[in-house]
Amino acid sequence: MSKALGTAVGRTSRRRLLRLAGGGITMAALGAGLTGCEDELATGGEGSTPPPRSASPEDGKAPEDGKAPAPLWTKSTSAQTYGDNDELVAVDGVVIASGDPLVAFDGASGEERWSLPDGAVPGAPLLLGDGTLYLESGQYDGSVAGYVPGSGKEAWRSRLGKEYRQPRPVAVDGEQVYVIAEILEADGSSHTNVIAALNSRTGKVAWKEQRDLGTQQNGVHAAVRDRYLVYTDFKNNLTVRDTATGKQVWTRKTTKTSYGPFVVHRDLVIVPQGQRLQAFALSDGSEKWSVRSEEFTAFREPSLVEDVLYIADSGRTLWAVEPGTGRKIWQSTALKDAGGQVPRQFVKVGGTLYGATDLDEQGGVHAFDAKAGGLRWTFNDRSGDHHAWLVATDGKSLFALHGKKLHALPA
């Protein structure tokens, strides 16, 4: 799993500011100052998205091109999100958004299936691995817990140790849960942190390695591929560790991003860095390919969907790229032509690619033709909520979260 964040050319992303707000600044205080922080190229103007239809499509089918569907259902949630892709998941017939209490809704009907008070820390990732949902405990008791997604029943719990505070899962594979935690000093303060692996069956610590002074617990985005654990952080580091031992394989500075965004494909880690999209070998960090966007534009967050890398740039061009080679499959300027906003998260159902936009009230969920990138429709709930849109799919329906509103859309 990977998480993805990005910045527009020459400016700090509003989404980054909101994530930083999770460290102590309230959302209300930020709200008034966020207007105009985004690159104008990355946003659409008034009227850039058509309104939803007044009725649902016949038999749950997707609507004709140009007309956004009405939701199959909409629910108010306890969601408290900061815009990361893994704060909304759909699995085992339920859809779950990060919040307190943690609530699972039936994907078909929208009815509540289970609720878990203090189940998760708002903004922390909802990590899925081997049929288990792994969470940082919302009780702040130093534990990491695993639950059965369909029922909410606890299946696993582990503690890193009393000398560590707030262990946060960042990645999971078939054998281990990888966490980062603060190392406590005698006076209760913390200046360093540790990255560790917990056995996903027994909960025992497999290994732990202290990270460099100055690194932070928050702002880490991670993915696992075979024997490699890959992560980025606020300090512009791209780091790869051995999953068996925790030893660092290599690290390098990223030049245009301060954390996120990346995807992992086979033996490559692919990182957007401003105008360049670069692929590095997981084994040694050597560059394997590079793609450039047009001048004065920057790549946004990438998504790897069915072995195709989808990414938009701030000039509102949508790219489909072959991840192994960097070869361009297609480019689409449909968003630019329609005045739509740039998406930063993608999922796919059948022949339709869905993209969720960032914090602009004129954003929403775009539906594209996956073969060529043509824009079919855009859904917007017109709530004016400043939160980023998030999307997830169970392969049947599309789920879109905007602030505290969760919509199920026909796919």
C-alpha positions, 0 to 999 in steps of 0.5 A: 500500500502506498499513500500519496500527497503532493504540492502544486508548482511554487506553492505549499499544498493546502492538503499538506497544511491540513495534515500539519493541522493534525499535529496541533492546529485546529481545522477551524483556524486553518479554514479561513486561510486556505483560500487561494493557496493552490496553484490556479492551474490546478483548480477549475473556476465556478461552474466547472462541474455539472450538478448531480442528476435528480434521480438515480440511473435506471437499474443502478447503471452508470449515467450517460456521458456528461451527467453525474449520477445521484448517489445510491445512498448518502450517510453522515459519518464521524469521519475525521480525515486529513486527505490520505488515500488510506483513510477510506477503505471498502472491503468484505461488503463494508465501507469504513472511514477514519473517525471516532467512533470507527463505523462500518457501513454496509456497502449495498444499503448504507446501513451501519454494520458495526461501530467501534468507539476509540477504534482508531486515531483520526487521520491514521491509516486504515491498513488492510493485510491478510483479511485484517484491518490494522489500526493505531489504537484510539485509546492512546494506550501504546497498542496496535490492534487488528480487526475483522473488517466485516464484523469489527471483532478484534483479532490481534493486538500488540504493544511495542513496549513501554519505552515507546509512545503512540506506535502508528502502523505505516505498512503491512504485508503477509507476515508483519505490521510495520510501525513508527513510534516515538522513543520516550526520554526519562522526562517524558519528552521525545526527540527520536523515533523508531521503526519496527516490525511486529509479527502479524500472528503473534504480535511479537517484535521482529526487529526495531531500528532507531531512525536518525535524529531530526526525523519525525513520526508523522508524515510517513508514507510507506509500502512493502514489496517483497523484501523491501519496506519503502517510505518517505517522510517530512524531511525529503527522505526516500528510504528502503529497508530490508523487511527481514532485518530492518537494516537500511538498504539505501536512502536518498533525498527527494528534491521537489517533495517534502513527503509522499507521494509514490507508488511501488511496482514490481522492482521499482519505486516511482516518485513524482518530483515537481516536473519529473516523474522518476523510477528507482530500483528498489535494490540499490536506488539507481534511476531506471526511467524518468518522464517530464511534464510540460514547463511550469507544471508539476506532477501530482499524486500517482495511483497504481491501478491494475498495473497502470500508473495514473497521474495528473499534472498541475496543467490539468493533463491526465497521464496513463503510464506504463510503470515498468518503463515510463512509456506513455500509454495516453495523455488527456486534456479533457480536464483542461478543456472542461475547466475541471480540477486536478484529481489526486487519487484514482480507482477503477471499476470496469472501463471507468477510471474515477479521480478524487480531487483536492480541497476546492469546493468546485472539485469532486469525483471525476469519471474518465474513460479508462482507455483514453482519458475522456471525461464522462462526468463529475459528481459534486455534493455542493456542500462547500466542505473544505476537506479533500475528496476520497474514493474507494471501491469494492468492485461494484459501487464507488464510495466517495467521502467528502468531509462527513458525508459518505456517498455510494455512487453507481459504478 
